[in-house]
Amino acid sequence: MPFLSMKKIYERNFFRKMDALFWLIIDIVAVFVPFFSRLVYDEWLRMEDCVKKEIVASKINKHSKVLIVGCGPFPSTAITIARETGAKIVAIDNKKLAVILARRYIAKLGLKTVVICCGDGKIFPAKDFDVAIINSSVTPRRGVLCNVLRSSERNSIIVCREPKKLSDKPLKDEFFNFILQYKDLAIKGVIDHPNNWRSYILLKEKKTSEPIKV
């Protein structure tokens, strides 16, 4: 794809928005149909196992404060983290319907350490959190990542979920080039998950992280 700019390749806002719409519909059905949620999240995605790996890699425990960007109507990541660790969790989404349904579902489960908020990942402050998890369908990608990377505190962990195909050239190069713009940011690990997605575990090594001027 030499005719496409690297920015367009990485952002792919149209495709991410279509992906977000797909998962919004899946999540809504999952909220109301338990069998469907088990089929999708337990059997197909094996989501609980995936999140458990992120918990270990991010060293989340009962003292942690976790931000989840793009929780959706069925906040499976927040549910697993809360049940496994008891950490304090703030999960945000910019869709009001997603927030309403997620709040109802969390209340139904009685998970008191989880707070669901309507929020924009481009401006929502990450400074009060030890770990931030950014879902793969969140857009605009650069805007959300830049906000989280700049506003998070020293030694905080950012878990960036991406489709596996972003690891193929030229997408892999573009992703890593973006991350490497932040001189105080280190890639501490990569977790491969089933069904074509992976998690990049990033460590912010200093309090202030600004992209290198090039």
VOMI-253311 format. One record per residue: residue number from 1; chain; x, y, z of N, C-alpha, C in turn. Coordinates in steps of 0.02 Angstrom, whole numbers, plus 50000, padded with zeros to 5 digits. Layout:
% VOMI-253311
+-----+--------+-------+-------+-------+-------+-------+-------+-------+-------+-------+
| num | chaine |   n.u |   n.v |   n.w |  ca.u |  ca.v |  ca.w |   c.u |   c.v |   c.w |
+-----+--------+-------+-------+-------+-------+-------+-------+-------+-------+-------+
| NUM |      A |     X |     Y |     Z |     X |     Y |     Z |     X |     Y |     Z |
...
+-----+--------+-------+-------+-------+-------+-------+-------+-------+-------+-------+
This chain:
% VOMI-253311
+-----+--------+-------+-------+-------+-------+-------+-------+-------+-------+-------+
| num | chaine |   n.u |   n.v |   n.w |  ca.u |  ca.v |  ca.w |   c.u |   c.v |   c.w |
+-----+--------+-------+-------+-------+-------+-------+-------+-------+-------+-------+
|   1 |      A | 50041 | 49940 | 50000 | 50000 | 50000 | 50000 | 50043 | 50063 | 50000 |
|   2 |      A | 50087 | 50072 | 49952 | 50132 | 50129 | 49953 | 50097 | 50196 | 49944 |
|   3 |      A | 50035 | 50195 | 49917 | 50001 | 50258 | 49905 | 49967 | 50285 | 49967 |
|   4 |      A | 49965 | 50245 | 50020 | 49934 | 50268 | 50082 | 49987 | 50296 | 50129 |
|   5 |      A | 49970 | 50351 | 50163 | 50017 | 50377 | 50213 | 50016 | 50331 | 50274 |
|   6 |      A | 50071 | 50331 | 50312 | 50074 | 50289 | 50371 | 50020 | 50308 | 50421 |
|   7 |      A | 50005 | 50373 | 50425 | 49953 | 50395 | 50472 | 49887 | 50363 | 50454 |
|   8 |      A | 49870 | 50363 | 50390 | 49806 | 50334 | 50368 | 49805 | 50259 | 50383 |
|   9 |      A | 49862 | 50226 | 50372 | 49865 | 50154 | 50384 | 49852 | 50139 | 50458 |
|  10 |      A | 49884 | 50176 | 50502 | 49877 | 50161 | 50573 | 49809 | 50183 | 50600 |
|  11 |      A | 49787 | 50242 | 50581 | 49724 | 50267 | 50606 | 49666 | 50224 | 50582 |
|  12 |      A | 49660 | 50218 | 50515 | 49606 | 50178 | 50486 | 49541 | 50189 | 50523 |
|  13 |      A | 49524 | 50253 | 50534 | 49466 | 50269 | 50575 | 49402 | 50235 | 50551 |
|  14 |      A | 49392 | 50232 | 50485 | 49332 | 50201 | 50458 | 49327 | 50128 | 50480 |
|  15 |      A | 49383 | 50092 | 50474 | 49383 | 50021 | 50491 | 49376 | 50011 | 50567 |
|  16 |      A | 49409 | 50054 | 50605 | 49402 | 50049 | 50677 | 49331 | 50065 | 50699 |
|  17 |      A | 49300 | 50114 | 50666 | 49231 | 50131 | 50683 | 49184 | 50075 | 50665 |
|  18 |      A | 49196 | 50042 | 50609 | 49155 | 49984 | 50591 | 49165 | 49928 | 50641 |
|  19 |      A | 49227 | 49919 | 50663 | 49242 | 49869 | 50714 | 49206 | 49886 | 50779 |
|  20 |      A | 49207 | 49951 | 50797 | 49174 | 49973 | 50859 | 49099 | 49962 | 50854 |
|  21 |      A | 49070 | 49975 | 50796 | 48998 | 49964 | 50787 | 48981 | 49890 | 50792 |
|  22 |      A | 49023 | 49848 | 50762 | 49013 | 49775 | 50766 | 49012 | 49752 | 50839 |
|  23 |      A | 49062 | 49775 | 50878 | 49067 | 49753 | 50948 | 49014 | 49785 | 50992 |
|  24 |      A | 48990 | 49845 | 50973 | 48935 | 49875 | 51010 | 48873 | 49831 | 51005 |
|  25 |      A | 48859 | 49806 | 50945 | 48801 | 49763 | 50935 | 48811 | 49697 | 50972 |
|  26 |      A | 48870 | 49668 | 50967 | 48886 | 49605 | 51002 | 48876 | 49615 | 51078 |
|  27 |      A | 48902 | 49670 | 51104 | 48898 | 49683 | 51176 | 48826 | 49692 | 51199 |
|  28 |      A | 48786 | 49727 | 51159 | 48716 | 49738 | 51178 | 48679 | 49671 | 51183 |
|  29 |      A | 48690 | 49628 | 51135 | 48659 | 49562 | 51137 | 48684 | 49523 | 51197 |
|  30 |      A | 48749 | 49528 | 51211 | 48779 | 49491 | 51267 | 48750 | 49512 | 51334 |
|  31 |      A | 48734 | 49576 | 51340 | 48705 | 49601 | 51403 | 48638 | 49567 | 51418 |
|  32 |      A | 48599 | 49555 | 51366 | 48531 | 49530 | 51376 | 48524 | 49454 | 51366 |
|  33 |      A | 48574 | 49423 | 51336 | 48570 | 49351 | 51322 | 48632 | 49316 | 51351 |
|  34 |      A | 48627 | 49290 | 51412 | 48685 | 49258 | 51444 | 48718 | 49203 | 51403 |
|  35 |      A | 48677 | 49163 | 51370 | 48706 | 49109 | 51329 | 48751 | 49138 | 51274 |
|  36 |      A | 48728 | 49192 | 51243 | 48767 | 49224 | 51190 | 48832 | 49252 | 51217 |
|  37 |      A | 48830 | 49283 | 51276 | 48891 | 49311 | 51306 | 48941 | 49256 | 51321 |
|  38 |      A | 48918 | 49199 | 51345 | 48963 | 49143 | 51358 | 48993 | 49116 | 51294 |
|  39 |      A | 48952 | 49113 | 51242 | 48974 | 49087 | 51177 | 49029 | 49132 | 51148 |
|  40 |      A | 49018 | 49198 | 51151 | 49066 | 49245 | 51121 | 49127 | 49255 | 51164 |
|  41 |      A | 49116 | 49273 | 51228 | 49172 | 49293 | 51270 | 49209 | 49235 | 51303 |
|  42 |      A | 49174 | 49181 | 51318 | 49206 | 49124 | 51350 | 49234 | 49074 | 51299 |
|  43 |      A | 49191 | 49056 | 51251 | 49210 | 49003 | 51205 | 49252 | 49028 | 51146 |
|  44 |      A | 49232 | 49085 | 51117 | 49266 | 49110 | 51057 | 49327 | 49152 | 51075 |
|  45 |      A | 49316 | 49207 | 51111 | 49372 | 49252 | 51127 | 49415 | 49228 | 51185 |
|  46 |      A | 49386 | 49185 | 51228 | 49421 | 49164 | 51290 | 49445 | 49226 | 51327 |
|  47 |      A | 49399 | 49274 | 51334 | 49417 | 49340 | 51359 | 49445 | 49338 | 51430 |
|  48 |      A | 49416 | 49297 | 51472 | 49440 | 49295 | 51541 | 49513 | 49276 | 51545 |
|  49 |      A | 49533 | 49226 | 51507 | 49604 | 49205 | 51505 | 49649 | 49260 | 51479 |
|  50 |      A | 49624 | 49296 | 51427 | 49663 | 49351 | 51398 | 49674 | 49406 | 51449 |
|  51 |      A | 49622 | 49425 | 51485 | 49627 | 49479 | 51534 | 49671 | 49456 | 51592 |
|  52 |      A | 49668 | 49393 | 51611 | 49710 | 49368 | 51665 | 49784 | 49376 | 51647 |
|  53 |      A | 49801 | 49364 | 51584 | 49870 | 49374 | 51562 | 49890 | 49447 | 51567 |
|  54 |      A | 49845 | 49492 | 51549 | 49859 | 49564 | 51555 | 49867 | 49584 | 51628 |
|  55 |      A | 49828 | 49554 | 51672 | 49833 | 49568 | 51744 | 49903 | 49551 | 51769 |
|  56 |      A | 49927 | 49492 | 51750 | 49994 | 49471 | 51772 | 50047 | 49516 | 51743 |
|  57 |      A | 50043 | 49530 | 51678 | 50093 | 49572 | 51645 | 50094 | 49643 | 51672 |
|  58 |      A | 50036 | 49668 | 51692 | 50030 | 49737 | 51717 | 50037 | 49742 | 51793 |
|  59 |      A | 50042 | 49684 | 51826 | 50049 | 49680 | 51899 | 49991 | 49714 | 51934 |
|  60 |      A | 49931 | 49703 | 51910 | 49872 | 49732 | 51942 | 49856 | 49692 | 52005 |
|  61 |      A | 49843 | 49728 | 52059 | 49824 | 49697 | 52122 | 49769 | 49738 | 52156 |
|  62 |      A | 49751 | 49720 | 52217 | 49695 | 49754 | 52251 | 49709 | 49827 | 52266 |
|  63 |      A | 49773 | 49847 | 52263 | 49790 | 49917 | 52276 | 49793 | 49959 | 52211 |
|  64 |      A | 49785 | 49927 | 52155 | 49792 | 49961 | 52090 | 49731 | 50003 | 52074 |
|  65 |      A | 49743 | 50055 | 52034 | 49689 | 50096 | 52005 | 49694 | 50089 | 51930 |
|  66 |      A | 49641 | 50064 | 51899 | 49642 | 50046 | 51829 | 49593 | 50087 | 51788 |
|  67 |      A | 49616 | 50114 | 51732 | 49574 | 50149 | 51685 | 49564 | 50105 | 51624 |
|  68 |      A | 49501 | 50097 | 51603 | 49487 | 50059 | 51542 | 49453 | 50107 | 51492 |
|  69 |      A | 49484 | 50116 | 51435 | 49458 | 50161 | 51384 | 49422 | 50121 | 51331 |
|  70 |      A | 49356 | 50134 | 51324 | 49316 | 50097 | 51276 | 49288 | 50033 | 51305 |
|  71 |      A | 49251 | 50038 | 51360 | 49228 | 49978 | 51396 | 49170 | 49943 | 51360 |
|  72 |      A | 49128 | 49980 | 51323 | 49071 | 49950 | 51289 | 49015 | 49933 | 51337 |
|  73 |      A | 48957 | 49911 | 51310 | 48899 | 49894 | 51352 | 48911 | 49832 | 51395 |
|  74 |      A | 48955 | 49787 | 51372 | 48970 | 49726 | 51410 | 49043 | 49731 | 51432 |
|  75 |      A | 49055 | 49759 | 51491 | 49124 | 49775 | 51513 | 49161 | 49715 | 51540 |
|  76 |      A | 49176 | 49667 | 51496 | 49206 | 49604 | 51517 | 49275 | 49613 | 51549 |
|  77 |      A | 49314 | 49661 | 51524 | 49380 | 49672 | 51553 | 49375 | 49696 | 51625 |
|  78 |      A | 49331 | 49744 | 51637 | 49321 | 49770 | 51704 | 49296 | 49716 | 51752 |
|  79 |      A | 49251 | 49675 | 51727 | 49223 | 49621 | 51768 | 49277 | 49572 | 51790 |
|  80 |      A | 49319 | 49551 | 51743 | 49372 | 49503 | 51759 | 49423 | 49532 | 51808 |
|  81 |      A | 49444 | 49594 | 51795 | 49493 | 49626 | 51839 | 49465 | 49634 | 51909 |
|  82 |      A | 49403 | 49655 | 51914 | 49371 | 49665 | 51980 | 49366 | 49599 | 52018 |
|  83 |      A | 49346 | 49547 | 51984 | 49338 | 49482 | 52017 | 49405 | 49451 | 52036 |
|  84 |      A | 49455 | 49460 | 51994 | 49520 | 49428 | 52006 | 49562 | 49466 | 52056 |
|  85 |      A | 49556 | 49532 | 52058 | 49603 | 49572 | 52099 | 49570 | 49617 | 52151 |
|  86 |      A | 49509 | 49638 | 52139 | 49478 | 49687 | 52184 | 49504 | 49757 | 52174 |
|  87 |      A | 49539 | 49769 | 52119 | 49566 | 49835 | 52104 | 49510 | 49886 | 52093 |
|  88 |      A | 49526 | 49950 | 52103 | 49478 | 50003 | 52089 | 49482 | 50019 | 52014 |
|  89 |      A | 49425 | 50018 | 51982 | 49422 | 50024 | 51909 | 49375 | 50080 | 51888 |
|  90 |      A | 49399 | 50121 | 51842 | 49356 | 50169 | 51808 | 49356 | 50150 | 51734 |
|  91 |      A | 49298 | 50133 | 51708 | 49291 | 50113 | 51638 | 49251 | 50166 | 51602 |
|  92 |      A | 49278 | 50192 | 51547 | 49244 | 50246 | 51511 | 49224 | 50225 | 51441 |
|  93 |      A | 49173 | 50258 | 51415 | 49152 | 50249 | 51346 | 49120 | 50315 | 51324 |
|  94 |      A | 49127 | 50331 | 51260 | 49098 | 50394 | 51237 | 49027 | 50386 | 51208 |
|  95 |      A | 49000 | 50326 | 51213 | 48931 | 50314 | 51191 | 48885 | 50307 | 51252 |
|  96 |      A | 48834 | 50349 | 51255 | 48790 | 50351 | 51314 | 48754 | 50284 | 51324 |
|  97 |      A | 48733 | 50253 | 51269 | 48699 | 50189 | 51275 | 48745 | 50137 | 51306 |
|  98 |      A | 48808 | 50136 | 51285 | 48856 | 50089 | 51313 | 48865 | 50100 | 51387 |
|  99 |      A | 48868 | 50162 | 51408 | 48877 | 50179 | 51479 | 48816 | 50157 | 51520 |
| 100 |      A | 48756 | 50171 | 51495 | 48695 | 50152 | 51530 | 48691 | 50076 | 51540 |
| 101 |      A | 48703 | 50039 | 51487 | 48699 | 49966 | 51492 | 48754 | 49937 | 51535 |
| 102 |      A | 48815 | 49964 | 51528 | 48871 | 49940 | 51569 | 48859 | 49952 | 51642 |
| 103 |      A | 48832 | 50010 | 51660 | 48816 | 50025 | 51730 | 48765 | 49976 | 51758 |
| 104 |      A | 48714 | 49963 | 51719 | 48662 | 49916 | 51741 | 48691 | 49846 | 51752 |
| 105 |      A | 48735 | 49826 | 51706 | 48763 | 49759 | 51711 | 48809 | 49753 | 51772 |
| 106 |      A | 48850 | 49804 | 51783 | 48895 | 49804 | 51841 | 48855 | 49804 | 51906 |
| 107 |      A | 48801 | 49843 | 51908 | 48758 | 49845 | 51968 | 48726 | 49777 | 51980 |
| 108 |      A | 48705 | 49745 | 51926 | 48674 | 49679 | 51932 | 48723 | 49628 | 51962 |
| 109 |      A | 48787 | 49634 | 51944 | 48838 | 49589 | 51969 | 48862 | 49608 | 52040 |
| 110 |      A | 48846 | 49669 | 52061 | 48865 | 49692 | 52127 | 48939 | 49706 | 52134 |
| 111 |      A | 48971 | 49728 | 52080 | 49043 | 49743 | 52082 | 49053 | 49816 | 52103 |
| 112 |      A | 49066 | 49826 | 52167 | 49068 | 49893 | 52195 | 49133 | 49930 | 52182 |
| 113 |      A | 49185 | 49896 | 52157 | 49248 | 49930 | 52144 | 49252 | 49955 | 52072 |
| 114 |      A | 49198 | 49946 | 52033 | 49197 | 49968 | 51963 | 49151 | 50028 | 51955 |
| 115 |      A | 49177 | 50081 | 51924 | 49138 | 50141 | 51908 | 49137 | 50149 | 51833 |
| 116 |      A | 49079 | 50156 | 51804 | 49071 | 50167 | 51732 | 49055 | 50240 | 51719 |
| 117 |      A | 49093 | 50272 | 51675 | 49084 | 50343 | 51661 | 49078 | 50355 | 51586 |
| 118 |      A | 49042 | 50408 | 51569 | 49042 | 50432 | 51500 | 49103 | 50478 | 51492 |
| 119 |      A | 49149 | 50460 | 51449 | 49211 | 50499 | 51444 | 49243 | 50493 | 51375 |
| 120 |      A | 49281 | 50543 | 51358 | 49317 | 50546 | 51294 | 49391 | 50530 | 51308 |
| 121 |      A | 49415 | 50477 | 51277 | 49484 | 50455 | 51288 | 49536 | 50507 | 51267 |
| 122 |      A | 49518 | 50555 | 51225 | 49565 | 50606 | 51202 | 49580 | 50657 | 51257 |
| 123 |      A | 49535 | 50663 | 51306 | 49544 | 50714 | 51357 | 49538 | 50687 | 51428 |
| 124 |      A | 49515 | 50627 | 51437 | 49506 | 50599 | 51504 | 49574 | 50591 | 51538 |
| 125 |      A | 49584 | 50620 | 51597 | 49651 | 50617 | 51629 | 49668 | 50547 | 51654 |
| 126 |      A | 49730 | 50526 | 51640 | 49753 | 50461 | 51662 | 49800 | 50465 | 51722 |
| 127 |      A | 49809 | 50525 | 51749 | 49860 | 50536 | 51800 | 49847 | 50500 | 51867 |
| 128 |      A | 49785 | 50482 | 51880 | 49769 | 50450 | 51944 | 49769 | 50374 | 51940 |
| 129 |      A | 49794 | 50345 | 51885 | 49789 | 50273 | 51875 | 49858 | 50241 | 51868 |
| 130 |      A | 49863 | 50180 | 51894 | 49925 | 50141 | 51888 | 49928 | 50106 | 51820 |
| 131 |      A | 49869 | 50087 | 51795 | 49865 | 50050 | 51732 | 49809 | 50079 | 51689 |
| 132 |      A | 49822 | 50088 | 51625 | 49771 | 50109 | 51577 | 49767 | 50057 | 51522 |
| 133 |      A | 49707 | 50035 | 51506 | 49696 | 49985 | 51454 | 49656 | 50018 | 51398 |
| 134 |      A | 49684 | 50017 | 51337 | 49652 | 50049 | 51279 | 49628 | 49994 | 51231 |
| 135 |      A | 49563 | 49990 | 51222 | 49535 | 49938 | 51178 | 49550 | 49952 | 51105 |
| 136 |      A | 49549 | 49900 | 51064 | 49573 | 49905 | 50995 | 49528 | 49947 | 50950 |
| 137 |      A | 49464 | 49953 | 50966 | 49419 | 49990 | 50922 | 49413 | 50063 | 50940 |
| 138 |      A | 49451 | 50085 | 50991 | 49448 | 50155 | 51013 | 49476 | 50201 | 50959 |
| 139 |      A | 49441 | 50255 | 50944 | 49463 | 50305 | 50896 | 49451 | 50375 | 50924 |
| 140 |      A | 49488 | 50426 | 50900 | 49544 | 50423 | 50854 | 49606 | 50396 | 50890 |
| 141 |      A | 49640 | 50350 | 50859 | 49693 | 50312 | 50893 | 49748 | 50356 | 50921 |
| 142 |      A | 49774 | 50399 | 50878 | 49830 | 50441 | 50900 | 49809 | 50488 | 50956 |
| 143 |      A | 49750 | 50517 | 50950 | 49727 | 50565 | 51001 | 49721 | 50533 | 51069 |
| 144 |      A | 49692 | 50473 | 51071 | 49683 | 50438 | 51135 | 49750 | 50417 | 51164 |
| 145 |      A | 49793 | 50387 | 51122 | 49858 | 50365 | 51145 | 49900 | 50424 | 51171 |
| 146 |      A | 49900 | 50479 | 51134 | 49939 | 50537 | 51155 | 49915 | 50563 | 51223 |
| 147 |      A | 49849 | 50566 | 51232 | 49823 | 50590 | 51296 | 49843 | 50545 | 51354 |
| 148 |      A | 49835 | 50480 | 51344 | 49852 | 50432 | 51398 | 49927 | 50433 | 51413 |
| 149 |      A | 49968 | 50435 | 51360 | 50040 | 50435 | 51370 | 50065 | 50498 | 51404 |
| 150 |      A | 50035 | 50555 | 51388 | 50057 | 50618 | 51417 | 50032 | 50629 | 51488 |
| 151 |      A | 49970 | 50607 | 51501 | 49940 | 50624 | 51566 | 49952 | 50571 | 51620 |
| 152 |      A | 49975 | 50512 | 51601 | 49988 | 50460 | 51651 | 50051 | 50475 | 51691 |
| 153 |      A | 50055 | 50445 | 51749 | 50111 | 50458 | 51795 | 50171 | 50412 | 51781 |
| 154 |      A | 50227 | 50429 | 51811 | 50287 | 50389 | 51805 | 50275 | 50318 | 51832 |
| 155 |      A | 50303 | 50269 | 51797 | 50298 | 50198 | 51813 | 50228 | 50169 | 51803 |
| 156 |      A | 50185 | 50206 | 51770 | 50120 | 50178 | 51754 | 50125 | 50132 | 51693 |
| 157 |      A | 50077 | 50088 | 51686 | 50075 | 50039 | 51632 | 50018 | 50057 | 51584 |
| 158 |      A | 50032 | 50055 | 51520 | 49980 | 50064 | 51469 | 49975 | 49999 | 51429 |
| 159 |      A | 49916 | 49970 | 51429 | 49903 | 49909 | 51390 | 49867 | 49931 | 51327 |
| 160 |      A | 49899 | 49923 | 51270 | 49871 | 49944 | 51207 | 49852 | 49883 | 51166 |
| 161 |      A | 49787 | 49874 | 51157 | 49762 | 49817 | 51119 | 49758 | 49834 | 51045 |
| 162 |      A | 49785 | 49790 | 51003 | 49785 | 49801 | 50931 | 49768 | 49737 | 50895 |
| 163 |      A | 49739 | 49742 | 50835 | 49732 | 49683 | 50792 | 49801 | 49654 | 50776 |
| 164 |      A | 49807 | 49589 | 50771 | 49872 | 49559 | 50757 | 49900 | 49582 | 50690 |
| 165 |      A | 49856 | 49596 | 50643 | 49882 | 49616 | 50577 | 49919 | 49682 | 50579 |
| 166 |      A | 49911 | 49721 | 50635 | 49952 | 49780 | 50641 | 50025 | 49763 | 50654 |
| 167 |      A | 50037 | 49699 | 50668 | 50106 | 49678 | 50679 | 50141 | 49658 | 50614 |
| 168 |      A | 50103 | 49658 | 50559 | 50133 | 49644 | 50494 | 50154 | 49709 | 50462 |
| 169 |      A | 50208 | 49708 | 50424 | 50231 | 49768 | 50390 | 50180 | 49789 | 50337 |
| 170 |      A | 50170 | 49856 | 50327 | 50204 | 49911 | 50360 | 50172 | 49933 | 50426 |
| 171 |      A | 50118 | 49899 | 50446 | 50081 | 49921 | 50505 | 50122 | 49913 | 50569 |
| 172 |      A | 50161 | 49859 | 50572 | 50203 | 49849 | 50631 | 50253 | 49906 | 50637 |
| 173 |      A | 50285 | 49925 | 50582 | 50335 | 49978 | 50584 | 50302 | 50044 | 50605 |
| 174 |      A | 50242 | 50057 | 50580 | 50208 | 50120 | 50597 | 50191 | 50123 | 50671 |
| 175 |      A | 50166 | 50067 | 50698 | 50148 | 50065 | 50769 | 50210 | 50076 | 50812 |
| 176 |      A | 50263 | 50040 | 50797 | 50324 | 50048 | 50837 | 50355 | 50116 | 50829 |
| 177 |      A | 50352 | 50144 | 50768 | 50378 | 50211 | 50758 | 50340 | 50262 | 50800 |
| 178 |      A | 50275 | 50252 | 50805 | 50235 | 50297 | 50847 | 50255 | 50292 | 50920 |
| 179 |      A | 50262 | 50231 | 50945 | 50280 | 50220 | 51015 | 50350 | 50247 | 51028 |
| 180 |      A | 50396 | 50237 | 50981 | 50465 | 50258 | 50992 | 50474 | 50334 | 50990 |
| 181 |      A | 50423 | 50370 | 50968 | 50426 | 50443 | 50973 | 50430 | 50465 | 51045 |
| 182 |      A | 50405 | 50423 | 51091 | 50405 | 50439 | 51162 | 50467 | 50409 | 51193 |
| 183 |      A | 50517 | 50450 | 51204 | 50582 | 50424 | 51226 | 50580 | 50393 | 51296 |
| 184 |      A | 50529 | 50410 | 51335 | 50525 | 50383 | 51403 | 50476 | 50325 | 51409 |
| 185 |      A | 50457 | 50298 | 51351 | 50409 | 50243 | 51350 | 50444 | 50179 | 51327 |
| 186 |      A | 50434 | 50125 | 51364 | 50467 | 50062 | 51347 | 50415 | 50007 | 51335 |
| 187 |      A | 50427 | 49966 | 51285 | 50384 | 49909 | 51272 | 50410 | 49851 | 51316 |
| 188 |      A | 50370 | 49831 | 51365 | 50392 | 49781 | 51414 | 50370 | 49711 | 51395 |
| 189 |      A | 50322 | 49705 | 51349 | 50300 | 49639 | 51330 | 50245 | 49642 | 51278 |
| 190 |      A | 50234 | 49585 | 51246 | 50180 | 49578 | 51197 | 50144 | 49512 | 51212 |
| 191 |      A | 50078 | 49516 | 51218 | 50038 | 49456 | 51232 | 49996 | 49439 | 51171 |
| 192 |      A | 50005 | 49381 | 51143 | 49964 | 49359 | 51088 | 49901 | 49325 | 51115 |
| 193 |      A | 49844 | 49344 | 51088 | 49780 | 49315 | 51108 | 49749 | 49277 | 51050 |
| 194 |      A | 49699 | 49235 | 51064 | 49663 | 49201 | 51009 | 49625 | 49251 | 50966 |
| 195 |      A | 49609 | 49230 | 50907 | 49565 | 49268 | 50862 | 49592 | 49336 | 50841 |
| 196 |      A | 49657 | 49337 | 50825 | 49686 | 49393 | 50788 | 49691 | 49459 | 50826 |
| 197 |      A | 49709 | 49457 | 50890 | 49725 | 49520 | 50924 | 49779 | 49508 | 50976 |
| 198 |      A | 49811 | 49562 | 50996 | 49866 | 49558 | 51044 | 49868 | 49620 | 51087 |
| 199 |      A | 49904 | 49614 | 51144 | 49912 | 49669 | 51190 | 49986 | 49689 | 51195 |
| 200 |      A | 49999 | 49754 | 51187 | 50066 | 49781 | 51198 | 50067 | 49810 | 51268 |
| 201 |      A | 50117 | 49789 | 51307 | 50123 | 49813 | 51376 | 50177 | 49867 | 51377 |
| 202 |      A | 50157 | 49928 | 51389 | 50202 | 49986 | 51387 | 50214 | 50013 | 51457 |
| 203 |      A | 50276 | 50032 | 51471 | 50294 | 50062 | 51535 | 50316 | 50134 | 51525 |
| 204 |      A | 50285 | 50179 | 51562 | 50305 | 50250 | 51560 | 50359 | 50259 | 51614 |
| 205 |      A | 50420 | 50271 | 51593 | 50477 | 50270 | 51639 | 50489 | 50336 | 51675 |
| 206 |      A | 50461 | 50391 | 51649 | 50468 | 50455 | 51681 | 50401 | 50490 | 51685 |
| 207 |      A | 50396 | 50539 | 51729 | 50332 | 50573 | 51740 | 50309 | 50611 | 51678 |
| 208 |      A | 50353 | 50646 | 51645 | 50336 | 50684 | 51586 | 50358 | 50647 | 51524 |
| 209 |      A | 50311 | 50635 | 51479 | 50329 | 50601 | 51417 | 50300 | 50639 | 51359 |
| 210 |      A | 50344 | 50668 | 51319 | 50324 | 50705 | 51260 | 50358 | 50673 | 51199 |
| 211 |      A | 50325 | 50675 | 51142 | 50356 | 50645 | 51083 | 50418 | 50683 | 51061 |
| 212 |      A | 50466 | 50646 | 51035 | 50528 | 50676 | 51010 | 50512 | 50717 | 50948 |
| 213 |      A | 50540 | 50776 | 50943 | 50530 | 50817 | 50884 | 50573 | 50791 | 50826 |
| 214 |      A | 50540 | 50773 | 50771 | 50578 | 50747 | 50714 | 50557 | 50784 | 50651 |
+-----+--------+-------+-------+-------+-------+-------+-------+-------+-------+-------+
